[in-house]
Amino acid sequence: MEAEARYTRVGITVLLLLAALVAAVVWLKHVGGRGEYRRYVIHFEHQALDGLDVGAEVSLRGIRVGRVEDYALSPAKFNRVRVTVRLDRRAPVYTNTVAVVSRNFVTGIASITLFTPEPPGAVLTDAADGETEPRIAEGQSDVQEIVGRVSKVGEMASVTLAQLNQLLSSQNRDDAMGAVRAVRDLAVGLNRRMGALERALQNTASAMRQVGAAADRVGAAGDRIADVAENLGNQADATLTDTRTAVADARRAIDDARQALQAIQTQTVSTARRLEDSATSVDDQLTAAVADLRSTVDSAGRLLDRLADPRAALLGPAPNQLGPGEAKR
C-alpha cells in the first residue's frame, strides 16, 4: 500500500510539472510575444503589392522593425488590401506616419517602409472604426509619383503636338501666306509714298521748332511767375517767423505768470502753516496760564478760609473742626 501511494504522488507531481511547462510555453508564445510586439493594420488601395508576401520586411529609417503577418482582400472595396504588420514595441509610430511599398527592381521582392514627416503627431494607439488594431495610413511611393509626373508630361506633350498640328493646318498656312503678301504690298506702297512722308516730316520739324520757341517764351513767363511766387514765399516766411516769435514770447509770459502763481501759493501755504503753529502755541500758553490761575485761585480760597478763623490758622483746628479720622496735633 505504501509503494502504491508513493507512485501515485510521483505521478501526480510529474503531471503537474508537465502542465506547468505547457502553460509556460503557451504564455511565452502568446503573452510574451505580445509584450515585445504591436500589431497594426494598413489599407493599401493605390499601390501595387507585387512581391509582398507574409514575412516581408517592415523598415523604419532603414532599420527593420517588424514583418508582414497577414493580408486579406477587402469585400467592401475591390482595390483595397488589408495588411496586418507586427512591429517592435520600441518603434515609434505616430498618427501622421504613412506606409509605402518599396520594391527591389532586380529581385522583385517588396517590403513596407514607414515614413513620419516633421513634426511628428501623437503616438498611434487607438484603433480605427471597425478595426481591432491601430491603422497606419497609406502613403505615396516615389515610383508612383514619378509615373504620375511622366504621364502628366506625356499628356502635355500630346496636347502641345495637337495644337502645333492645328496651327500648321492648310488653312492657317494659307492665311499666313496672305499676311506675308499683304506686308509686301504695304512695303511697296510705303516706298512709293516716301517723298510725301519726307515733306510731312519737314513740316513736322518746322512745327516742332515753332513749338520750341513758344515753349521758350512760356518758360520765361514761368520764370517771372516763379520770382513773384518766391517773393511772396519770403514774405510769408517772415510773417510766420514773427508769429512764431510772438507765440514764444506769449508762452514765456505764461510760464512766468505760472511760476509767480506757484511762488505765491507756496508762500501762502507757508504763512498759513506759521499762523497755525502760532495759534497752537498761544492756545497751549493760554491753557497753561488758565491752569496756573485756577491753582492760584484755589490757594487764595484756602488762605481766605484760614484767615476767617485766626485761631485755627495759628493754633490749628478745634476738635469740633476735625474731620473723620483726623487727630489733633
Secondary structure as GFF3:
##gff-version 3
##sequence-region A 1 329
A	DSSP	alpha_helix	2	27	.	.	.	ID=ss1
A	DSSP	pi_helix	28	32	.	.	.	ID=ss2
A	DSSP	alpha_helix	33	36	.	.	.	ID=ss3
A	DSSP	beta_strand	37	44	.	.	.	ID=ss4
A	DSSP	beta_strand	57	60	.	.	.	ID=ss5
A	DSSP	beta_strand	63	73	.	.	.	ID=ss6
A	DSSP	beta_strand	81	88	.	.	.	ID=ss7
A	DSSP	beta_strand	98	103	.	.	.	ID=ss8
A	DSSP	beta_strand	110	115	.	.	.	ID=ss9
A	DSSP	beta_strand	135	138	.	.	.	ID=ss10
A	DSSP	alpha_helix	142	167	.	.	.	ID=ss11
A	DSSP	alpha_helix	170	192	.	.	.	ID=ss12
A	DSSP	alpha_helix	194	307	.	.	.	ID=ss13
A	DSSP	alpha_helix	310	315	.	.	.	ID=ss14
A	DSSP	three_ten_helix	319	321	.	.	.	ID=ss15
###
